[in-house]
């Protein structure tokens, strides 16, 4: 399995006078929707496309709720989702307040099976 990439020139914003360097950028072939994914899953299982779509829709509704409640979402060998908080550090615990939080990030850590698949990817320049 190979992923296609192209070379993209990028300048260092900290050194704008330096020449640009080239970095790989993935070439995406399609944007998959839940409908397309549910159809593919239905073809590989005994479930109907409607049933799969209902489960995927429900998953997209409950995952944000569980994450905001402070849960880590473990999806087996696929991976784990969790929320990360960002802020500037404070000198004491008492000085830190909720208003100091500047950003919330969704973190994903691939599981064993997905990590193994990622190691098998080859890159092809287009």
C-alpha positions as CSV (number, residue, x, y, z in Angstrom):
1,X,0.0,0.0,0.0
2,X,1.4,3.4,-1.0
3,X,0.5,7.0,-0.1
4,X,1.1,9.6,-2.8
5,X,2.8,12.9,-1.9
6,X,4.1,16.0,-3.6
7,X,6.9,18.4,-2.7
8,X,5.7,21.7,-1.2
9,X,8.0,24.7,-0.6
10,X,7.8,26.3,2.8
11,X,9.7,29.2,4.3
12,X,10.8,29.3,7.9
13,X,8.7,32.2,9.4
14,X,11.5,32.8,11.9
15,X,14.0,33.3,9.1
16,X,12.1,34.8,6.2
17,X,15.2,35.7,4.2
18,X,16.4,32.1,4.0
19,X,15.4,30.1,0.9
20,X,12.4,27.9,1.1
21,X,12.8,24.2,1.8
22,X,10.7,21.4,0.3
23,X,8.6,19.1,2.5
24,X,6.3,16.2,1.6
25,X,2.6,16.8,1.5
26,X,0.0,14.0,1.1
27,X,-2.1,14.0,-2.1
28,X,-5.6,13.2,-1.0
29,X,-7.7,11.2,-3.4
30,X,-11.2,11.6,-1.9
31,X,-13.1,12.8,1.1
32,X,-15.0,9.9,2.6
33,X,-18.4,10.6,4.1
34,X,-20.2,8.5,6.8
35,X,-22.5,7.3,4.0
36,X,-19.6,6.0,1.9
37,X,-18.0,4.4,4.9
38,X,-21.2,2.8,6.0
39,X,-21.8,1.4,2.5
40,X,-18.3,-0.2,2.6
41,X,-18.8,-1.7,6.1
42,X,-22.2,-3.1,5.0
43,X,-20.6,-4.8,2.0
44,X,-18.1,-6.5,4.4
45,X,-20.6,-7.5,7.0
46,X,-24.1,-9.0,7.3
47,X,-25.5,-5.6,8.4
48,X,-27.5,-3.4,6.1
49,X,-26.2,0.0,5.1
50,X,-29.0,1.7,7.0
51,X,-28.0,-0.2,10.2
52,X,-24.4,0.7,9.8
53,X,-25.2,4.3,9.1
54,X,-27.4,4.5,12.2
55,X,-24.5,3.1,14.4
56,X,-22.0,5.6,12.9
57,X,-24.4,8.5,13.3
58,X,-24.9,7.5,16.9
59,X,-21.2,7.2,17.4
60,X,-20.6,10.8,16.2
61,X,-23.2,12.0,18.6
62,X,-22.0,10.2,21.8
63,X,-18.2,10.5,21.3
64,X,-18.1,14.3,21.9
65,X,-20.4,13.9,25.0
66,X,-18.1,11.3,26.5
67,X,-15.0,13.3,25.7
68,X,-16.3,16.5,27.3
69,X,-17.3,14.4,30.4
70,X,-13.6,13.6,30.8
71,X,-13.6,10.1,29.4
72,X,-10.9,8.5,27.3
73,X,-12.4,6.8,24.3
74,X,-10.7,3.4,23.7
75,X,-11.6,1.9,20.4
76,X,-9.7,-1.3,20.7
77,X,-6.8,-1.9,18.3
78,X,-7.9,1.2,16.3
79,X,-6.8,3.7,18.9
80,X,-7.7,6.1,21.7
81,X,-9.2,9.6,21.7
82,X,-8.9,12.1,24.6
83,X,-9.1,15.8,25.2
84,X,-5.9,17.9,26.0
85,X,-5.9,21.3,27.7
86,X,-3.5,24.1,26.8
87,X,-2.6,27.2,28.8
88,X,0.4,29.3,30.0
89,X,1.8,27.8,33.2
90,X,1.1,29.5,36.5
91,X,3.5,29.6,39.5
92,X,1.1,28.0,41.9
93,X,-1.9,25.6,41.7
94,X,-4.1,28.3,43.4
95,X,-3.3,30.8,40.6
96,X,-4.5,28.5,37.9
97,X,-8.1,29.0,36.9
98,X,-10.4,27.8,34.1
99,X,-10.1,31.1,32.3
100,X,-6.4,30.4,31.9
101,X,-7.1,27.6,29.5
102,X,-6.5,28.8,26.0
103,X,-7.3,25.8,23.9
104,X,-8.8,22.3,23.8
105,X,-7.3,19.7,21.5
106,X,-8.5,16.4,20.5
107,X,-5.7,13.8,20.7
108,X,-5.7,10.5,18.9
109,X,-3.2,7.7,19.6
110,X,-3.3,4.8,17.2
111,X,-3.7,1.3,18.6
112,X,-1.6,-1.7,17.9
113,X,-3.3,-2.8,14.7
114,X,-3.4,0.7,13.2
115,X,0.2,1.4,14.2
116,X,1.3,-1.9,12.5
117,X,-0.6,-0.8,9.3
118,X,1.1,2.6,9.4
119,X,4.5,0.9,9.4
120,X,3.6,-0.9,6.1
121,X,2.9,2.3,4.2
122,X,5.2,3.2,1.4
123,X,5.4,6.7,-0.1
124,X,5.3,7.5,-3.9
125,X,6.2,11.0,-5.2
126,X,3.8,12.3,-7.8
